[in-house]
């Protein structure tokens, strides 16, 4: 578990997002795949008034974590293929996010942001396998998709990605259920000597178009078998579209991990967060976050 307190800092960010689709408008109905190309670039400068001795800010942060230098937080190029019965995504990345968050991965595996393929098993039921975004939390790696630029401690302290297989069932517009088996806690390659995969679940409930309630879990270990400490993690959040201009997200993470193999004593942690977004007009918006 990553812990600590972020320092006050000044950031200057340049974001670029490009998106294009190559297909006819009725391709899915005709079983013709839609091919979508996109690119994203997050360039930043950060000055930390605590003046760390190195260019790193804090070891528990994985985004915008360089002091007094211009750098790329995340840049990627992505191609997606979508058809009525199958889908696939491949995104190759670079930047300080990739270097820090994929530090345990060898060689070119650090450059994989997404690499997955899925097949439709039945109506509303999909099976996907590969490297994909985590089902934990309401924030991900692509900063332009969220009200605040920096990520919360809830997000930085839980997986951004998983490697494995997931089964997704969406029986109707109100419910979505997910079960996942992964190589570990945010890993592409499994920890050496670890034979136990992580398992996780997700339940999404959307009672109306303006409300989303979510409960996600992940259970497993990030140790080899010889020192195995079980970890149990819960992620709860609710999102509300208050009106056309205002949205609110409320989250709470809670986890526990054995202090040693076979121990009945656990280390525990929890983290509440509230994020508020407001659109001033079609071009200007602001986000505010409070967390513990």
NORURPE-V245408 format. One record per residue. N is the residue number from 1. RES is the residue in one letter. PHI is phi in radians with two decimals (999 if undefined). PSI is psi in whole degrees, -180 to 180 (none if undefined). Layout:
# NORURPE-V245408
N_RES_PHI_PSI + N_RES_PHI_PSI
This chain:
# NORURPE-V245408
1_X_999_133 + 2_X_-1.64_132 + 3_X_-2.32_169 + 4_X_2.45_-176 + 5_X_-2.26_124 + 6_X_-1.26_145 + 7_X_-1.52_158 + 8_X_-1.18_140 + 9_X_-2.67_161 + 10_X_-1.91_129 + 11_X_-2.15_144 + 12_X_-2.17_122 + 13_X_-2.15_140 + 14_X_-2.11_122 + 15_X_-2.03_138 + 16_X_-2.34_129 + 17_X_-2.35_124 + 18_X_-2.09_141 + 19_X_-2.60_130 + 20_X_-2.59_149 + 21_X_-2.08_142 + 22_X_-2.04_100 + 23_X_-3.14_165 + 24_X_-1.39_160 + 25_X_-1.17_-27 + 26_X_-1.91_26 + 27_X_-1.10_-41 + 28_X_-1.09_-40 + 29_X_-1.17_-27 + 30_X_-1.64_9 + 31_X_1.14_17 + 32_X_-1.56_129 + 33_X_-1.19_144 + 34_X_-1.63_126 + 35_X_-1.87_124 + 36_X_-2.11_127 + 37_X_-1.93_136 + 38_X_-2.56_159 + 39_X_-2.54_150 + 40_X_-2.49_139 + 41_X_-2.48_125 + 42_X_-2.13_101 + 43_X_-1.84_135 + 44_X_-2.46_157 + 45_X_-2.26_132 + 46_X_-2.30_133 + 47_X_-2.06_119 + 48_X_-1.69_119 + 49_X_-1.26_-9 + 50_X_-1.36_-10 + 51_X_0.89_68 + 52_X_-1.07_155 + 53_X_-1.25_-22 + 54_X_-2.03_180 + 55_X_-1.39_-7 + 56_X_-1.43_144 + 57_X_-1.53_-76 + 58_X_-2.28_141 + 59_X_-1.26_-11 + 60_X_-1.71_2 + 61_X_-1.83_145 + 62_X_-2.17_6 + 63_X_-2.31_138 + 64_X_0.88_48 + 65_X_-1.90_42 + 66_X_-2.23_142 + 67_X_-1.80_131 + 68_X_1.00_45 + 69_X_-2.73_152 + 70_X_-1.45_140 + 71_X_-2.80_171 + 72_X_-1.75_118 + 73_X_-1.29_-52 + 74_X_-2.67_130 + 75_X_-2.37_136 + 76_X_-2.63_159 + 77_X_-2.11_132 + 78_X_-2.30_139 + 79_X_-2.15_133 + 80_X_-2.18_144 + 81_X_-2.18_128 + 82_X_-2.30_128 + 83_X_-2.38_166 + 84_X_-1.02_-30 + 85_X_-2.02_-5 + 86_X_-2.66_164 + 87_X_-2.74_158 + 88_X_-2.75_152 + 89_X_-2.45_139 + 90_X_-2.43_121 + 91_X_-2.30_126 + 92_X_-1.87_135 + 93_X_-2.21_165 + 94_X_-2.64_169 + 95_X_2.17_174 + 96_X_-1.17_-31 + 97_X_-1.02_-45 + 98_X_-1.16_-42 + 99_X_-1.10_-41 + 100_X_-1.42_-47 + 101_X_-1.35_-21 + 102_X_-1.95_26 + 103_X_-1.05_-29 + 104_X_-1.40_-9 + 105_X_-1.60_141 + 106_X_-1.43_150 + 107_X_0.84_-131 + 108_X_-1.30_-8 + 109_X_-1.09_-24 + 110_X_-1.09_-22 + 111_X_-1.57_3 + 112_X_-1.65_111 + 113_X_-1.54_-44 + 114_X_-2.52_144 + 115_X_-2.80_92 + 116_X_-2.59_159 + 117_X_-2.45_148 + 118_X_-2.43_156 + 119_X_-2.32_141 + 120_X_-1.46_119 + 121_X_-1.55_-33 + 122_X_-2.86_179 + 123_X_-1.05_120 + 124_X_1.34_6 + 125_X_-2.15_120 + 126_X_-2.19_144 + 127_X_-2.04_121 + 128_X_-2.11_148 + 129_X_-2.51_148 + 130_X_2.27_-148 + 131_X_-1.77_123 + 132_X_-2.54_166 + 133_X_-1.10_144 + 134_X_-1.18_152 + 135_X_-1.55_5 + 136_X_-1.70_126 + 137_X_1.54_166 + 138_X_-1.86_9 + 139_X_-2.13_144 + 140_X_-2.21_-161 + 141_X_-1.39_-23 + 142_X_-1.60_102 + 143_X_-1.11_-27 + 144_X_-1.21_-15 + 145_X_-1.49_-3 + 146_X_-2.28_156 + 147_X_-1.07_-38 + 148_X_-1.84_148 + 149_X_-1.24_-53 + 150_X_-1.32_156 + 151_X_-1.64_151 + 152_X_-1.31_164 + 153_X_-1.11_-29 + 154_X_-1.01_-46 + 155_X_-1.27_-43 + 156_X_-1.17_-22 + 157_X_-1.72_12 + 158_X_-2.46_162 + 159_X_-1.07_136 + 160_X_-1.50_-27 + 161_X_-2.51_160 + 162_X_-2.38_159 + 163_X_-2.19_122 + 164_X_2.88_-138 + 165_X_-2.37_146 + 166_X_-2.42_145 + 167_X_-2.00_122 + 168_X_-2.06_129 + 169_X_-2.14_124 + 170_X_-2.16_89 + 171_X_-1.22_-27 + 172_X_-2.76_-174 + 173_X_-1.29_-13 + 174_X_-1.71_-26 + 175_X_-2.12_143 + 176_X_-2.50_128 + 177_X_-2.12_143 + 178_X_-2.46_141 + 179_X_-2.26_136 + 180_X_-2.38_144 + 181_X_-2.15_128 + 182_X_-2.32_165 + 183_X_-1.26_-8 + 184_X_2.67_-165 + 185_X_-1.48_94 + 186_X_0.99_65 + 187_X_-2.46_147 + 188_X_-1.55_-56 + 189_X_-1.56_140 + 190_X_-1.22_150 + 191_X_-1.01_135 + 192_X_-1.03_131 + 193_X_1.48_3 + 194_X_-1.78_121 + 195_X_-1.84_3 + 196_X_-1.87_114 + 197_X_-1.29_161 + 198_X_-1.50_149 + 199_X_-2.20_146 + 200_X_-2.56_165 + 201_X_-2.43_162 + 202_X_-2.61_136 + 203_X_-2.20_120 + 204_X_-1.97_135 + 205_X_-2.28_125 + 206_X_-2.08_88 + 207_X_-1.12_-26 + 208_X_-2.67_176 + 209_X_-1.19_-13 + 210_X_-1.88_3 + 211_X_-2.35_134 + 212_X_-2.33_127 + 213_X_-2.02_135 + 214_X_-2.40_139 + 215_X_-2.34_119 + 216_X_-2.17_151 + 217_X_-2.38_159 + 218_X_-2.62_126 + 219_X_-2.21_134 + 220_X_2.91_-150 + 221_X_-2.57_155 + 222_X_-2.06_24 + 223_X_-2.10_159 + 224_X_-1.16_163 + 225_X_-1.00_-34 + 226_X_-1.14_-27 + 227_X_-2.19_26 + 228_X_-0.94_123 + 229_X_-2.06_121 + 230_X_-1.30_141 + 231_X_-2.15_134 + 232_X_-2.18_123 + 233_X_-2.28_134 + 234_X_-2.15_138 + 235_X_-2.25_119 + 236_X_-2.09_138 + 237_X_-2.73_159 + 238_X_-2.34_140 + 239_X_-2.20_136 + 240_X_-2.29_128 + 241_X_-1.61_98 + 242_X_-1.20_-39 + 243_X_-2.82_-166 + 244_X_-1.10_-23 + 245_X_-1.93_-18 + 246_X_-2.13_137 + 247_X_-2.39_152 + 248_X_-2.38_132 + 249_X_-2.15_132 + 250_X_-2.21_125 + 251_X_-2.32_157 + 252_X_-2.62_121 + 253_X_-1.89_143 + 254_X_-2.53_133 + 255_X_-2.47_161 + 256_X_-2.58_144 + 257_X_-2.46_138 + 258_X_-1.00_141 + 259_X_-1.25_-28 + 260_X_-2.74_169 + 261_X_-1.05_130 + 262_X_1.32_3 + 263_X_-1.31_147 + 264_X_-1.69_5 + 265_X_-1.83_135 + 266_X_-2.16_145 + 267_X_-1.50_138 + 268_X_-2.20_157 + 269_X_-2.65_158 + 270_X_-2.66_158 + 271_X_-2.73_111 + 272_X_-1.58_152 + 273_X_-2.63_144 + 274_X_-2.29_130 + 275_X_-2.20_130 + 276_X_-2.10_131 + 277_X_-2.09_142 + 278_X_-2.44_131 + 279_X_-1.70_118 + 280_X_-1.32_-39 + 281_X_-2.81_-167 + 282_X_-1.19_-16 + 283_X_-1.97_-19 + 284_X_-2.18_130 + 285_X_-2.50_161 + 286_X_-2.41_152 + 287_X_-2.25_144 + 288_X_-2.29_137 + 289_X_-2.30_138 + 290_X_-2.21_137 + 291_X_-2.69_165 + 292_X_-2.43_none
